[in-house]
Structures are given as structure tokens and as C-alpha cells.
Amino acid sequence: MATLTRLARDRTDLSQDDIAALADIVEEWSLIADLAMGDLVLWAPTWNAAGLVVLAQVRPTTTSTVVPDDLVGMFVPRGRHPHLDQALAFARPIAARSEGRPWLPSGMEAYPISRDGRVIALLSRYAPSALRTPGRLEEMYLTTADDLLAMLVEGAFPVIETASDTTETPRVGDGLMRLDRAGIVTYASPNAVSALRRLGLARNVIGSALEEVAVRLSHRPGRMDEALTAVATGRSAGRADIENPTATVLLRGIPLLREGHRIGAVLFLQDVTDLRRRERALISKDATIREIHHRVKNNLQTVAAMLRLQARRASTAEAREALGEAELRVAAIAVVHESLSGEVGELVDFDEIADRVLALVRDLAPAYDEDGARTPDLRRVGSWGSLPGDLATPLATIVSELLHNAVEHARAETVTLVLARGARDLILTVRDDGRGLPDDFDPQETGLGLGIVQSVATGDLHGTCVIERAEGEGTQIRVEVPLPIT
């Protein structure tokens, strides 16, 4: 898609909407190439009308290619391919067909693609490389390709599909069915029949209404799903599953239109029984993992509450401070597990975690005057986005330790957490306007909090930790850790 857009912008006068329309066609045209059993090439007139440039090319998976060279970006002057010039000039298809076999191309054909009454591009179709006498299946492939190309010329392809829970697309070879205007099956390929047999089909499907067949095979009481009904009758484009305890078959339907009227439909079938079984297993596994994270979060919050109670009963300020720091560390890890318990997958939004850690430190920060009116200003700048859970936990610990150290020991009034994400690493900077580093500061002899930060950053995460004086007053601590290789 990027190449198509770049070539169209650089070498044609197509509008952004024209380019988007061609991109939509290219996204779906492999279906036509497989049905046509031939290569397709997309051409567009150059900005100076001197000729045509190739914007895209697709080869079939149902047969060998007849265009082995990569033509994308190639320029052809006017007059080199007369059939392309004719299709562009007259805005109609230029086809070459075998006598007696009108569905079998005998050479390169050209189909105009129009928008707002003007031809913006041309699609050339190359004849199948094997010119042996096709069987019934190949004949149906080629006939269906003709129908879709006719829709393309009329501006009705690609079709807009109804909303679907799945993004899978059955391939042409998985199974093909043709329906007439009434939804009656007129053709079913051997693979399509095999897929329905897996569901329990015991009779010939030809001549039957596919909607009724789907109802019987689903073994579901009551009305059938509306999406499946729309696809099985050929009324609308979309994807839907026929499912029963034995198997699951995915249908993708495309209504066939001619001059705006539906003349039938083509359906592609794929046996997705094993795929759906794996999906259900993953859903179950994901639910289990989220429940584990939820329970861990609850347990950690219980531990944090117990530390808070113990701190209130501590007889010395030193003990209360130590218990408060332990509570913050446990609570920061609990925040990560809470995020994991609500997310699907192993990624979490670290920006949300950082904001919650900021709130935790702010709540536990000491007041700076006797009235308790002055509390530190904690803020976040920048973003990291989503991170793996196993990386978010140690980073949340680093953030909580640095913030707590700034407000508890440096007595900073303003603390800024800066998050920056590079191509290969994460950069975390904490700046404060507190007391600053002592003159005899030794980075090798730090307190427990900074010791944890250095150990986690350099040991667990294989990064770096630099502690230095900030410009003016205060301290700046910069932590860099490499991103995991994906």
C-alpha cells in the first residue's frame, strides 16, 4: 500500500480519494486473481498523460504466474499496449476470449476503473498459463472472476461488508459455492461439500436453499443469527460461522451485482473447527491468567493494608518510615497486577500505571509545614504507551522508589517524571528541586531506595542509572533500559 500511494502521488495527478479507492481494490484483488487464475496489474495514467505507470501487481495462488517480473513502477508510453489505451479512451473493458469458450481469456485484457465519471486507472488481466481444457471447477472460477471484474468496472467492487466478529478470509481453494438470486445453491466445489459434510450434511446441496441447510446443520433452536442469514441468502456481504458441536465452517459471502441488481452470490467456505477450538482455549487461558493477576493484586493490597496498620502502631519514627516505604513498594507492584487483570494479553498501559504511582506517592508524601497545607507537586511528562507486563513491574518499582526518595528525603516541592521512548530503549528521568546531593555523595554508597533502583535498572533490566545534580537546585536521575526484541 505504501508503494502504491507513493507512486500515485509522485507520478500521477490522482486525488487522495482516488488513491484511497485504488488501495481498497488492491486490498481485495487477490481474490479476483485466484479466481481468474491469472496475474493482475494496476496501471494509472501519468500526470503528463505521456503513458501509464504500474502501481501494483498481484499473482494468483491457484496456478503459476505468467508475469514473473516485478512490474511495479514501470512506465509504458502511449501506444505500447493498444488495448490499455482503448480501455482508457472509451471507458469500457477490452477482452480477448476463446471462440466457443467465452469464459476463457485468450490474451491480456484491460478493465477501466472509474470515479466520478472519469477513468482513474486500468486493471490488466493475463490469461491463465495452462490452456488445457478446464474442468467444471476452473470454469466456475473463471466465470466468477468475470462477474467480479464486471462489478469492478461498474464501481461495485470491493463490496462493503457487514460487521463481523472475525477477520479471517477463506481462500478460493478452501471451498466455493454459487447461489442464484433466490439463495438456491447452483454450484458447490468439492472442498465446499467436504466442509459441509464435516458439519453433518448427508444429502446433495445443489438445488437447496443454503439458509435452510445452515439452519439444519447448526442444530440451534429458534431463529438463526441475522448475520448468518444475510450471508447464507446472498443478500449482503460479510462473514459468519455455521457452527454445531461437531465442527465450525466460516462463510464469506459476496453478492454479485449487475447494473445495480443482484444476480446471485458467491460464497467461500473454510473449515475453521481447529482454529475456533484453539481460540476458545486461548480465551479460557486468558481468563485464568487475568484471574490470577486479580488475586495477586488483592493479596498485595492486603499486605499493604497490614503494613499501614503496623506503621500506625510503630513506636519509633524510623520504624514508621520503613513500614511506609514497604507499603509503597507493595502498592506499586499491586498497580501493575491490577492493570494486567483488566487487560487482554500481556501488554499494559504504563502511562496509566505511572499516573497511579504518582497518586500513591502523593497520598503518602509528608506535609512540608505544620498545618499540612503544602504537599509536593508531582507531574508526568511524556509517554511510554503499552509495555509487556514483565517489564512494567520493575519499571513501576523504579518510578515509585525515585518519586518517594525525592519527596521523603530530598523534601522536593516539585518533582517531574519524564518518560521518553526511543527506537531501542526506554528513558526515564526524575527531576526535583529538593535539597540536592551532598558534596561527598558517592553513587556506590546510596540508601536502600536508590540501591533498589540501581540494582533493578542495571542488573534485572540490563540498563544504566545516572545520578547527578540538576541545573540550579535539586537532583536528576536518568535511567535507560533496552526494549525487549520482538
C-alpha positions in Angstrom: 0.0 0.0 0.0 2.8 2.4 0.8 4.4 1.8 -2.6 1.1 2.4 -4.4 0.5 5.6 -2.5 4.0 6.9 -3.1 3.9 6.1 -6.9 0.5 7.6 -7.3 1.5 10.9 -5.6 4.8 11.2 -7.4 3.8 10.1 -10.9 0.1 10.8 -11.4 -2.4 13.5 -10.7 -4.8 11.3 -8.8 -6.5 12.8 -5.8 -6.2 11.4 -2.3 -9.7 9.9 -2.6 -8.8 8.3 -5.9 -5.7 6.8 -4.3 -7.8 5.5 -1.3 -10.2 3.9 -3.7 -7.4 2.1 -5.6 -5.9 1.0 -2.2 -9.3 -0.6 -1.3 -9.3 -2.5 -4.6 -5.7 -3.7 -4.1 -6.6 -4.9 -0.6 -9.2 -7.3 -2.1 -8.0 -8.1 -5.6 -6.0 -11.2 -4.7 -9.5 -12.9 -4.6 -10.0 -11.9 -8.3 -6.5 -13.1 -9.3 -7.1 -16.5 -7.7 -10.5 -16.9 -9.4 -9.1 -15.6 -12.7 -6.1 -17.9 -12.4 -4.0 -15.2 -13.8 -1.9 -12.2 -12.9 -3.5 -8.7 -12.4 -1.6 -5.4 -12.9 -2.9 -2.0 -11.9 -2.0 0.9 -14.2 -2.6 4.6 -13.9 -2.1 7.5 -16.4 0.9 9.6 -15.6 0.5 13.3 -14.6 1.5 14.5 -18.1 -0.6 11.9 -20.0 2.5 10.5 -21.7 1.7 6.9 -20.8 0.9 4.6 -17.9 2.7 3.6 -14.7 2.3 0.3 -12.8 1.1 1.0 -9.3 0.6 -2.6 -8.1 0.7 -6.2 -9.2 -0.7 -9.5 -7.8 -0.1 -13.1 -8.8 -2.5 -16.0 -8.4 -2.1 -18.8 -5.8 -4.3 -21.1 -7.9 -1.9 -21.5 -10.8 1.6 -20.5 -11.9 2.3 -16.9 -12.8 2.7 -15.7 -16.4 4.3 -12.4 -15.3 7.4 -13.5 -13.3 9.0 -10.0 -13.4 8.1 -7.3 -10.9 6.4 -4.5 -12.9 5.7 -2.1 -10.1 7.0 1.4 -11.0 7.4 0.5 -14.7 6.4 3.2 -17.2 4.9 2.4 -20.6 4.4 5.1 -23.2 1.2 5.6 -25.0 0.7 3.2 -28.0 2.8 0.4 -26.4 -0.3 -1.5 -25.3 -3.3 -0.6 -27.6 -5.8 -2.5 -25.5 -4.9 -0.4 -22.4 -5.2 2.8 -24.5 -8.6 1.8 -25.8 -9.9 0.9 -22.4 -8.7 4.3 -21.1 -10.1 6.2 -24.1 -13.5 4.5 -24.3 -14.0 3.6 -20.6 -15.0 0.1 -21.4 -13.4 -3.4 -21.0 -11.3 -4.7 -23.8 -11.5 -8.5 -23.6 -9.9 -11.3 -25.6 -11.9 -14.6 -25.4 -11.6 -18.0 -27.0 -14.2 -18.8 -29.6 -16.7 -21.2 -28.2 -15.4 -20.7 -24.6 -16.5 -17.2 -23.7 -15.4 -17.6 -20.1 -11.8 -18.4 -21.0 -9.4 -15.5 -21.8 -7.0 -16.0 -24.6 -4.8 -13.0 -24.0 -4.3 -9.9 -21.9 -7.4 -7.9 -21.1 -8.0 -4.4 -19.8 -10.7 -3.2 -17.4 -11.2 0.5 -16.6 -11.6 1.7 -13.1 -13.8 4.9 -12.9 -14.7 7.5 -10.3 -17.0 10.5 -10.8 -17.3 9.8 -14.5 -13.6 9.5 -15.4 -11.2 6.6 -15.7 -8.6 6.9 -12.9 -6.8 3.5 -13.5 -6.8 0.3 -15.5 -6.6 -3.3 -14.4 -5.0 -5.7 -16.8 -5.8 -9.4 -16.6 -3.4 -12.0 -18.0 -4.8 -15.3 -19.3 -4.1 -18.5 -17.3 -0.8 -20.1 -18.2 -2.3 -23.5 -18.6 -4.6 -23.6 -21.7 -5.7 -27.1 -21.2 -9.5 -27.7 -21.3 -10.7 -26.5 -17.9 -13.0 -28.7 -15.8 -16.2 -27.6 -14.1 -14.4 -26.1 -11.1 -12.0 -24.0 -13.2 -14.9 -22.9 -15.4 -16.7 -21.7 -12.3 -13.6 -19.9 -11.0 -13.3 -18.0 -14.3 -17.0 -17.2 -14.6 -17.0 -15.8 -11.0 -13.9 -13.7 -11.9 -15.7 -12.2 -14.8 -18.6 -11.3 -12.5 -16.4 -9.6 -10.0 -14.5 -7.7 -12.8 -17.8 -6.5 -14.2 -18.6 -5.2 -10.7 -15.2 -3.6 -10.6 -15.9 -1.7 -13.9 -19.3 -0.6 -12.6 -17.8 0.6 -9.3 -19.4 -2.1 -7.2 -16.3 -3.9 -6.1 -14.9 -4.2 -3.5 -18.2 -4.5 -1.6 -18.8 -3.1 1.9 -19.1 -6.0 4.3 -21.4 -6.1 7.3 -19.9 -6.0 10.7 -18.3 -9.3 11.7 -16.6 -10.9 14.8 -13.9 -12.4 12.6 -11.3 -11.0 10.2 -10.4 -14.4 8.6 -10.8 -14.7 4.9 -11.3 -18.1 3.3 -9.2 -18.7 0.3 -10.6 -19.6 -3.1 -9.3 -23.2 -2.8 -10.9 -23.7 0.6 -14.4 -24.1 -1.0 -16.6 -22.1 -3.3 -20.4 -22.0 -3.8 -22.6 -20.1 -6.2 -26.2 -19.0 -5.3 -28.9 -17.7 -7.6 -30.9 -14.6 -6.9 -33.3 -16.7 -4.6 -30.4 -18.1 -2.5 -30.5 -21.5 -4.1 -27.2 -23.4 -4.4 -26.3 -23.8 -8.1 -22.7 -25.0 -7.7 -20.6 -26.3 -4.8 -16.9 -27.2 -5.2 -15.7 -30.5 -3.8 -13.9 -28.7 -0.9 -17.1 -26.8 -0.1 -19.1 -30.0 0.0 -16.4 -31.6 2.3 -16.7 -28.7 4.7 -20.5 -29.1 4.9 -20.1 -32.8 5.3 -17.9 -32.1 8.4 -20.9 -30.3 9.8 -23.2 -33.3 9.1 -24.6 -32.7 5.6 -26.0 -36.0 4.4 -27.5 -35.1 1.0 -26.7 -33.2 -2.2 -26.7 -29.5 -1.5 -27.3 -28.5 -5.2 -30.8 -27.1 -5.6 -31.3 -26.4 -1.9 -31.7 -23.1 -0.2 -28.4 -22.5 1.7 -30.2 -20.7 4.5 -32.3 -23.8 5.3 -29.2 -26.0 5.1 -27.4 -23.8 7.5 -30.3 -23.9 10.0 -30.4 -27.7 9.9 -26.6 -28.0 10.3 -26.4 -25.5 13.1 -28.7 -27.6 15.4 -29.8 -24.4 17.1 -33.4 -23.9 18.3 -35.1 -20.6 17.4 -34.1 -18.1 14.8 -30.7 -18.2 13.1 -28.2 -15.4 13.7 -29.1 -12.4 11.4 -25.5 -12.1 10.1 -25.5 -15.7 9.0 -28.9 -15.4 7.5 -27.8 -12.3 5.4 -24.7 -14.2 4.2 -26.3 -17.5 3.5 -29.1 -16.0 1.4 -26.6 -13.9 -0.6 -28.3 -10.6 0.3 -25.3 -8.9 1.8 -21.5 -9.2 2.0 -20.0 -10.4 5.2 -18.6 -13.3 7.2 -20.4 -15.7 9.6 -19.9 -19.1 11.1 -22.1 -22.2 10.7 -21.4 -24.0 14.0 -22.5 -27.1 15.8 -20.9 -29.4 18.4 -19.1 -31.3 15.6 -17.5 -28.6 13.5 -17.4 -24.9 12.5 -17.4 -23.6 9.0 -16.7 -20.0 8.1 -18.7 -18.4 5.3 -17.7 -15.3 3.4 -20.4 -14.1 1.0 -20.2 -11.5 -1.8 -23.4 -10.6 -3.6 -23.0 -10.5 -7.4 -24.4 -7.3 -8.9 -25.0 -6.3 -12.5 -26.2 -2.7 -13.2 -27.1 -2.4 -9.5 -29.3 -5.5 -9.4 -28.4 -8.7 -7.5 -28.0 -11.6 -9.9 -26.8 -14.1 -7.3 -23.9 -14.5 -4.9 -20.6 -16.3 -4.4 -19.6 -17.8 -1.1 -16.3 -19.1 0.1 -16.2 -21.7 2.8 -13.4 -22.7 5.2 -13.4 -25.4 7.8 -12.2 -23.5 10.9 -13.0 -26.2 13.5 -9.5 -26.5 14.8 -9.0 -22.7 14.7 -12.1 -22.0 16.8 -11.1 -24.7 19.3 -7.7 -23.0 19.8 -9.4 -19.6 20.1 -11.7 -20.9 22.9 -8.7 -22.4 24.6 -6.8 -19.1 24.4 -9.9 -17.2 25.8 -10.1 -19.7 28.7 -6.3 -19.3 29.3 -6.5 -15.6 29.2 -9.4 -15.5 31.7 -7.4 -17.7 34.0 -4.3 -15.5 33.8 -6.4 -12.4 34.5 -8.0 -14.0 37.5 -4.5 -14.9 38.8 -3.4 -11.3 38.4 -6.6 -10.1 40.1 -6.0 -12.4 43.1 -2.3 -11.4 43.3 -3.4 -7.7 43.3 -5.9 -8.4 46.1 -3.2 -10.2 48.2 -0.7 -7.4 47.7 -3.3 -4.8 48.6 -4.0 -6.8 51.8 -0.3 -6.8 52.6 -0.1 -3.1 52.0 -3.0 -2.5 54.4 -1.4 -4.7 57.0 1.9 -2.7 56.7 -0.1 0.5 57.1 -1.7 -0.7 60.3 1.6 -1.8 61.6 3.1 1.6 60.8 0.4 3.3 62.9 1.4 1.1 65.9 5.1 1.5 65.4 6.8 3.2 68.4 9.5 5.0 66.6 9.6 7.3 63.6 12.3 5.2 61.9 10.0 2.1 62.1 7.1 4.0 60.7 9.2 5.4 57.8 10.5 1.9 57.0 7.0 0.4 57.0 5.6 3.3 54.9 8.3 2.7 52.3 7.5 -1.1 52.3 3.8 -0.2 51.8 4.6 2.0 48.8 6.7 -0.7 47.2 4.0 -3.4 47.6 1.3 -1.0 46.4 3.3 -0.1 43.3 3.6 -3.7 42.3 -0.2 -4.2 43.0 -0.9 -1.4 40.5 0.8 -3.4 37.7 -1.1 -6.6 38.6 -4.4 -4.7 38.6 -3.7 -3.4 35.1 -2.8 -7.0 34.0 -6.0 -8.3 35.5 -8.1 -6.0 33.3 -6.1 -6.2 30.0 -6.5 -8.8 27.3 -3.0 -10.0 26.5 0.4 -9.4 28.2 0.7 -5.6 27.4 -0.3 -2.9 29.9 -0.7 0.8 29.6 2.4 2.0 31.5 1.3 5.7 31.4 -1.8 4.8 33.5 0.4 2.8 35.9 2.8 5.8 36.2 -0.1 8.2 37.0 -1.4 5.8 39.7 2.1 5.5 41.2 2.3 9.3 41.2 -1.0 9.4 43.1 0.2 6.8 45.6 3.3 8.8 46.4 1.4 12.0 46.6 -1.0 10.4 49.1 1.8 9.1 51.3 4.0 12.2 51.0 4.6 14.1 54.2 3.3 17.7 54.6 6.0 20.4 54.5 4.5 22.6 57.2 2.8 22.1 60.5 -0.6 22.8 59.0 -0.2 20.1 56.4 -1.1 22.6 53.7 2.0 22.2 51.5 2.4 18.9 49.7 4.8 18.2 46.8 3.7 18.9 43.2 4.1 15.6 41.2 3.7 15.6 37.5 4.4 13.3 34.4 5.7 14.5 31.1 5.9 12.2 28.0 4.6 8.7 27.3 5.7 5.1 27.0 2.4 3.6 25.9 2.0 -0.1 26.2 4.7 -2.3 27.7 5.0 -6.1 28.5 3.8 -6.9 32.0 7.1 -8.4 33.0 8.9 -5.1 32.1 6.2 -2.9 33.6 6.6 -4.4 37.1 10.3 -3.5 37.7 9.9 -0.1 36.0 6.9 0.7 38.3 9.2 -0.2 41.2 11.9 2.2 39.9 9.3 5.0 39.5 7.9 4.6 43.0 11.4 4.5 44.6 12.6 7.6 42.8 9.5 9.6 43.5 9.4 8.6 47.1 13.0 9.4 47.5 12.5 12.9 46.1 9.6 13.8 48.4 10.6 11.9 51.5 14.4 12.5 51.7 15.1 15.4 49.3 11.9 17.3 50.5 11.3 18.5 47.0 8.3 20.7 46.3 8.2 19.9 42.6 9.0 16.5 41.1 8.8 15.8 37.4 8.7 12.3 35.9 9.8 12.4 32.2 9.1 9.3 30.0 10.7 9.1 26.6 10.7 6.1 24.2 13.4 5.6 21.7 13.6 3.1 18.9 15.5 0.6 21.0 15.3 1.9 24.6 13.2 3.5 27.3 14.4 6.6 29.1 13.1 7.6 32.5 14.2 10.8 34.1 13.1 12.2 37.6 14.0 15.8 38.3 13.3 17.5 41.6 14.1 20.9 43.3 14.9 19.4 46.6 18.0 19.5 48.8 20.3 18.2 46.2 23.2 15.8 46.5 25.7 16.2 49.4 29.2 17.3 48.5 30.6 13.9 49.4 27.9 11.9 47.5 29.2 8.5 46.4 26.9 6.7 43.9 28.3 3.4 45.2 27.1 4.2 48.7 23.4 5.0 48.5 20.4 4.3 50.7 18.0 1.4 50.3 15.7 3.2 47.8 18.4 4.2 45.3 20.1 0.9 45.9 17.0 -0.9 44.7 16.8 1.4 41.7 20.4 0.8 40.7 20.1 -2.9 41.2 16.9 -3.3 39.2 18.0 -0.9 36.4 21.5 -2.3 35.8 21.0 -5.9 37.0 17.5 -7.0 36.1 16.9 -4.8 33.1 20.5 -4.5 31.8 20.3 -0.7 31.6 22.0 2.2 33.1 21.3 4.6 36.1 23.0 8.0 36.3 22.6 10.2 39.4 23.6 13.9 39.1 23.0 17.4 40.2 20.2 19.1 38.4 20.6 22.6 36.8 20.0 25.1 39.6 18.9 23.2 42.6 17.9 19.6 43.2 18.8 16.2 41.7 18.3 14.5 38.4 18.3 10.7 38.0 18.2 9.2 34.5 17.5 5.5 33.9 17.8 3.9 30.4 16.8 0.3 29.8 16.7 -1.5 26.4 13.4 -2.5 24.9 12.9 -6.3 24.5 13.5 -7.6 21.0 10.2 -8.6 19.3 
